Amino acid sequence: MLFHARMDVRIPHDLDPEVRADTVAREKAYSQELQRAGKWPHLWRIVGEYSNISIFDVESTDELHDLISGLPLFPYMDIKVTPLATHPSDVRATDGV
């Protein structure tokens, strides 16, 4: 199952700098682990914002929830998830590519 997620990060300005650095480092390691496992096949930065657009490829909504809520930055994120379906005009889907 494919899901589109927009994640807006809002780290408090008064968060201890060491806690912030540690959390961001753990976030990077965790997200790269999910990317290598094929669960997070696309990740794009939104220019000028501390936000991203991501595509997740998971078996269920429960798996997606577990992956997203496991993000170290999760407590500081506003997240909007949209389930995706194949479009009938997608040439890759209709041509068997």
Secondary structure, 3 states (H helix, E strand, C coil): CEEEEEEEECCCCCCCHHHHHHHHHHHHHHHHHHHHCCCCCEEEECCCCCEEEEEEECCCHHHHHHHHHCCCCHHHEEEEEEEECCCCCCHHHHCCC
